[in-house]
Amino acid sequence: MKYLLFQPEELEELMQFLEANLDENYNQQVFLKIQSQWPDGFAIAWRGGKMVGVGCGALLPGDKLRVLVLVLAPGMQGHGHGRKLLEMLVAAGHKRGCLRVTLEARVDSEAVDFYRHLGFSSVDLLPCYYQDGGDAVVMERPI
Ligand SMILES: CC(C)(COP(=O)(O)OP(=O)(O)OC[C@H]1O[C@@H](n2cnc3c(N)ncnc32)[C@H](O)[C@@H]1OP(=O)(O)O)[C@@H](O)C(=O)NCCC(=O)NCCS
């Protein structure tokens, strides 16, 4: 597995990957903006020349790192790659002075247990946060 920073020319593959692996619809321009604002906070996992994982974050006011996307292709889950991508974002955030990392996850998803395992606590609930009406839990952890 190779972990590399996202490059704008990979946008089409990124959009195909996210469409195949996440429920939400994303505007592709948003990812170019995120990349241009903070290239170090946008990591891709590659295997055999294929995109198999994405970790993408943004710097928030108040010394916070927000994880916007963290997803592995189904066949690649459970092998430490999610942890690795998250650690890359956290290390990049740490370099920029972030003191906390925050994210949203579906209340009823396994991702919540994953983040709890990695030291995150629930700090808020966002009703109807997702496009299908699902609720999100806001989770945080010190860096
Ligand atoms: C959630 C997700 C990103 C986790 O990535 P992953 O590569 O499968 O997880 P890892 O293998 O890196 O797991 C890291 C650690 O968390 C633990 N873990 C993983 N999933 C877990 C779960 N559901 N419950 C509890 N612990 C879990 C692992 O056992 C491992 O522990 P260890 O390092 O102490 O041995 C990935 O499964 C995924 O993409 N899921 C679908 C999309 C999704 O839900 N994304 C999050 C949206 S916010």
Ligand as a Chemical Component Dictionary entry (heavy atoms), coordinates in Angstrom:
data_LIG
# 
_chem_comp.id                   LIG 
_chem_comp.type                 NON-POLYMER 
_chem_comp.pdbx_formal_charge   0 
_chem_comp.three_letter_code    LIG 
# 
loop_
_chem_comp_atom.comp_id 
_chem_comp_atom.atom_id 
_chem_comp_atom.alt_atom_id 
_chem_comp_atom.type_symbol 
_chem_comp_atom.charge 
_chem_comp_atom.model_Cartn_x 
_chem_comp_atom.model_Cartn_y 
_chem_comp_atom.model_Cartn_z 
_chem_comp_atom.pdbx_ordinal 
LIG C1  C1  C 0 -14.345 3.203  9.332  1  
LIG C2  C2  C 0 -13.096 2.903  8.479  2  
LIG C3  C3  C 0 -12.554 4.209  7.906  3  
LIG C4  C4  C 0 -12.021 2.255  9.369  4  
LIG O1  O1  O 0 -10.867 1.957  8.601  5  
LIG P1  P1  P 0 -10.221 0.493  8.651  6  
LIG O2  O2  O 0 -9.046  0.499  7.775  7  
LIG O3  O3  O 0 -11.280 -0.502 8.377  8  
LIG O4  O4  O 0 -9.810  0.387  10.179 9  
LIG P2  P2  P 0 -8.366  -0.077 10.734 10 
LIG O5  O5  O 0 -8.096  -1.440 10.227 11 
LIG O6  O6  O 0 -7.362  0.980  10.447 12 
LIG O7  O7  O 0 -8.640  -0.142 12.288 13 
LIG C5  C5  C 0 -7.840  0.570  13.229 14 
LIG C6  C6  C 0 -8.207  0.104  14.607 15 
LIG O8  O8  O 0 -9.602  0.313  14.862 16 
LIG C7  C7  C 0 -10.234 -0.919 15.193 17 
LIG N1  N1  N 0 -11.559 -0.953 14.550 18 
LIG C8  C8  C 0 -11.819 -0.939 13.229 19 
LIG N2  N2  N 0 -13.155 -0.978 13.016 20 
LIG C9  C9  C 0 -13.711 -1.019 14.259 21 
LIG C10 C10 C 0 -15.047 -1.094 14.716 22 
LIG N3  N3  N 0 -16.083 -1.107 13.873 23 
LIG N4  N4  N 0 -15.271 -1.126 16.057 24 
LIG C11 C11 C 0 -14.241 -1.095 16.949 25 
LIG N5  N5  N 0 -12.939 -1.045 16.552 26 
LIG C12 C12 C 0 -12.683 -1.009 15.233 27 
LIG C13 C13 C 0 -9.337  -1.992 14.621 28 
LIG O9  O9  O 0 -9.507  -3.203 15.338 29 
LIG C14 C14 C 0 -7.966  -1.392 14.810 30 
LIG O10 O10 O 0 -7.562  -1.558 16.134 31 
LIG P3  P3  P 0 -5.992  -1.696 16.537 32 
LIG O11 O11 O 0 -5.225  -0.742 15.626 33 
LIG O12 O12 O 0 -5.973  -1.273 17.974 34 
LIG O13 O13 O 0 -5.643  -3.113 16.297 35 
LIG C15 C15 C 0 -13.409 1.918  7.335  36 
LIG O14 O14 O 0 -13.844 0.699  7.878  37 
LIG C16 C16 C 0 -14.424 2.416  6.344  38 
LIG O15 O15 O 0 -14.065 3.018  5.353  39 
LIG N6  N6  N 0 -15.723 2.152  6.572  40 
LIG C17 C17 C 0 -16.766 2.559  5.655  41 
LIG C18 C18 C 0 -16.888 4.049  5.481  42 
LIG C19 C19 C 0 -17.073 4.789  6.774  43 
LIG O16 O16 O 0 -17.896 4.419  7.604  44 
LIG N7  N7  N 0 -16.293 5.875  6.928  45 
LIG C20 C20 C 0 -16.359 6.747  8.067  46 
LIG C21 C21 C 0 -17.306 7.837  7.761  47 
LIG S1  S1  S 0 -17.116 9.120  8.940  48 
# 
loop_
_chem_comp_bond.comp_id 
_chem_comp_bond.atom_id_1 
_chem_comp_bond.atom_id_2 
_chem_comp_bond.value_order 
_chem_comp_bond.pdbx_ordinal 
LIG C1  C2  SING 1  
LIG C2  C3  SING 2  
LIG C2  C4  SING 3  
LIG C2  C15 SING 4  
LIG C4  O1  SING 5  
LIG O1  P1  SING 6  
LIG P1  O2  DOUB 7  
LIG P1  O3  SING 8  
LIG P1  O4  SING 9  
LIG O4  P2  SING 10 
LIG P2  O5  DOUB 11 
LIG P2  O6  SING 12 
LIG P2  O7  SING 13 
LIG O7  C5  SING 14 
LIG C5  C6  SING 15 
LIG C6  O8  SING 16 
LIG C6  C14 SING 17 
LIG O8  C7  SING 18 
LIG C7  N1  SING 19 
LIG C7  C13 SING 20 
LIG N1  C8  SING 21 
LIG N1  C12 SING 22 
LIG C8  N2  DOUB 23 
LIG N2  C9  SING 24 
LIG C9  C10 SING 25 
LIG C9  C12 DOUB 26 
LIG C10 N3  SING 27 
LIG C10 N4  DOUB 28 
LIG N4  C11 SING 29 
LIG C11 N5  DOUB 30 
LIG N5  C12 SING 31 
LIG C13 O9  SING 32 
LIG C13 C14 SING 33 
LIG C14 O10 SING 34 
LIG O10 P3  SING 35 
LIG P3  O11 DOUB 36 
LIG P3  O12 SING 37 
LIG P3  O13 SING 38 
LIG C15 O14 SING 39 
LIG C15 C16 SING 40 
LIG C16 O15 DOUB 41 
LIG C16 N6  SING 42 
LIG N6  C17 SING 43 
LIG C17 C18 SING 44 
LIG C18 C19 SING 45 
LIG C19 O16 DOUB 46 
LIG C19 N7  SING 47 
LIG N7  C20 SING 48 
LIG C20 C21 SING 49 
LIG C21 S1  SING 50 
# 
